[in-house]
Structure formats: structure tokens, C-alpha cells
Amino acid sequence: MLCRASLSAVQHLFSVASHTNILQ
């Protein structure tokens, strides 16, 4: 479960980073 949570968190961070990059 911890692995899945960490993976989902990393994916969320990457998605947010991509969105911020697009906005910038």
C-alpha cells in the first residue's frame, strides 16, 4: 500500500509540475 501511495503521490506531483510548466 505504501508503494502505491508513493507512486500515486509522485504521479500527482509530476502532473502538477507539468501544469505549472505549461502555465509558465
Gaussian input, Z-matrix of N, CA and C with variables (Angstrom, degrees):
# hf/3-21g

backbone

0 1
 N
 C     1     B1
 C     2     B2     1     A1
 N     3     B3     2     A2     1     D1
 C     4     B4     3     A3     2     D2
 C     5     B5     4     A4     3     D3
 N     6     B6     5     A5     4     D4
 C     7     B7     6     A6     5     D5
 C     8     B8     7     A7     6     D6
 N     9     B9     8     A8     7     D7
 C    10    B10     9     A9     8     D8
 C    11    B11    10    A10     9     D9
 N    12    B12    11    A11    10    D10
 C    13    B13    12    A12    11    D11
 C    14    B14    13    A13    12    D12
 N    15    B15    14    A14    13    D13
 C    16    B16    15    A15    14    D14
 C    17    B17    16    A16    15    D15
 N    18    B18    17    A17    16    D16
 C    19    B19    18    A18    17    D17
 C    20    B20    19    A19    18    D18
 N    21    B21    20    A20    19    D19
 C    22    B22    21    A21    20    D20
 C    23    B23    22    A22    21    D21
 N    24    B24    23    A23    22    D22
 C    25    B25    24    A24    23    D23
 C    26    B26    25    A25    24    D24
 N    27    B27    26    A26    25    D25
 C    28    B28    27    A27    26    D26
 C    29    B29    28    A28    27    D27
 N    30    B30    29    A29    28    D28
 C    31    B31    30    A30    29    D29
 C    32    B32    31    A31    30    D30
 N    33    B33    32    A32    31    D31
 C    34    B34    33    A33    32    D32
 C    35    B35    34    A34    33    D33
 N    36    B36    35    A35    34    D34
 C    37    B37    36    A36    35    D35
 C    38    B38    37    A37    36    D36
 N    39    B39    38    A38    37    D37
 C    40    B40    39    A39    38    D38
 C    41    B41    40    A40    39    D39
 N    42    B42    41    A41    40    D40
 C    43    B43    42    A42    41    D41
 C    44    B44    43    A43    42    D42
 N    45    B45    44    A44    43    D43
 C    46    B46    45    A45    44    D44
 C    47    B47    46    A46    45    D45
 N    48    B48    47    A47    46    D46
 C    49    B49    48    A48    47    D47
 C    50    B50    49    A49    48    D48
 N    51    B51    50    A50    49    D49
 C    52    B52    51    A51    50    D50
 C    53    B53    52    A52    51    D51
 N    54    B54    53    A53    52    D52
 C    55    B55    54    A54    53    D53
 C    56    B56    55    A55    54    D54
 N    57    B57    56    A56    55    D55
 C    58    B58    57    A57    56    D56
 C    59    B59    58    A58    57    D57
 N    60    B60    59    A59    58    D58
 C    61    B61    60    A60    59    D59
 C    62    B62    61    A61    60    D60
 N    63    B63    62    A62    61    D61
 C    64    B64    63    A63    62    D62
 C    65    B65    64    A64    63    D63
 N    66    B66    65    A65    64    D64
 C    67    B67    66    A66    65    D65
 C    68    B68    67    A67    66    D66
 N    69    B69    68    A68    67    D67
 C    70    B70    69    A69    68    D68
 C    71    B71    70    A70    69    D69

   B1=1.4695
   B2=1.5253
   B3=1.3205
   B4=1.4667
   B5=1.5182
   B6=1.3355
   B7=1.4746
   B8=1.5225
   B9=1.3233
   B10=1.4697
   B11=1.5269
   B12=1.3245
   B13=1.4624
   B14=1.5194
   B15=1.3225
   B16=1.4725
   B17=1.5237
   B18=1.3311
   B19=1.4657
   B20=1.5225
   B21=1.3153
   B22=1.4703
   B23=1.5268
   B24=1.3298
   B25=1.4633
   B26=1.5240
   B27=1.3229
   B28=1.4715
   B29=1.5224
   B30=1.3232
   B31=1.4709
   B32=1.5232
   B33=1.3306
   B34=1.4620
   B35=1.5218
   B36=1.3370
   B37=1.4664
   B38=1.5198
   B39=1.3248
   B40=1.4720
   B41=1.5254
   B42=1.3372
   B43=1.4722
   B44=1.5256
   B45=1.3326
   B46=1.4724
   B47=1.5219
   B48=1.3189
   B49=1.4690
   B50=1.5251
   B51=1.3286
   B52=1.4693
   B53=1.5252
   B54=1.3258
   B55=1.4630
   B56=1.5284
   B57=1.3211
   B58=1.4660
   B59=1.5301
   B60=1.3308
   B61=1.4691
   B62=1.5241
   B63=1.3367
   B64=1.4706
   B65=1.5338
   B66=1.3267
   B67=1.4651
   B68=1.5204
   B69=1.3152
   B70=1.4626
   B71=1.5218
   A1=110.27
   A2=116.34
   A3=118.93
   A4=110.40
   A5=115.68
   A6=119.16
   A7=110.23
   A8=116.43
   A9=119.56
   A10=109.76
   A11=116.83
   A12=120.32
   A13=110.10
   A14=116.51
   A15=120.09
   A16=109.76
   A17=117.03
   A18=120.83
   A19=110.07
   A20=117.22
   A21=120.29
   A22=109.55
   A23=116.89
   A24=120.63
   A25=109.92
   A26=117.38
   A27=121.14
   A28=110.11
   A29=116.54
   A30=120.43
   A31=109.33
   A32=118.03
   A33=121.48
   A34=109.78
   A35=116.82
   A36=120.31
   A37=110.10
   A38=116.76
   A39=120.29
   A40=110.51
   A41=116.57
   A42=120.30
   A43=109.44
   A44=116.99
   A45=120.49
   A46=109.85
   A47=116.88
   A48=120.87
   A49=109.60
   A50=117.14
   A51=120.64
   A52=109.44
   A53=116.82
   A54=120.09
   A55=110.12
   A56=116.83
   A57=120.13
   A58=109.62
   A59=116.41
   A60=119.80
   A61=109.82
   A62=116.55
   A63=120.28
   A64=109.23
   A65=116.00
   A66=119.66
   A67=110.17
   A68=116.60
   A69=119.87
   A70=108.93
   D1=-40.50
   D2=-179.96
   D3=-61.13
   D4=-40.86
   D5=-179.68
   D6=-62.27
   D7=-44.35
   D8=-179.60
   D9=-63.04
   D10=-43.16
   D11=-179.08
   D12=-62.16
   D13=-43.96
   D14=-178.77
   D15=-65.23
   D16=-42.07
   D17=179.68
   D18=-62.74
   D19=-44.98
   D20=-179.77
   D21=-64.12
   D22=-39.51
   D23=179.51
   D24=-64.31
   D25=-43.00
   D26=179.24
   D27=-62.91
   D28=-44.20
   D29=179.27
   D30=-61.37
   D31=-41.83
   D32=179.58
   D33=-62.94
   D34=-43.35
   D35=179.51
   D36=-62.02
   D37=-42.77
   D38=179.95
   D39=-63.21
   D40=-41.77
   D41=179.78
   D42=-63.20
   D43=-43.43
   D44=179.10
   D45=-64.20
   D46=-42.52
   D47=-179.88
   D48=-61.92
   D49=-42.76
   D50=-179.81
   D51=-63.29
   D52=-41.67
   D53=180.00
   D54=-63.74
   D55=-43.71
   D56=-179.42
   D57=-64.79
   D58=-38.28
   D59=178.99
   D60=-63.54
   D61=-41.30
   D62=-179.98
   D63=-64.72
   D64=-42.34
   D65=-179.29
   D66=-63.51
   D67=-40.59
   D68=-178.78
   D69=-72.02

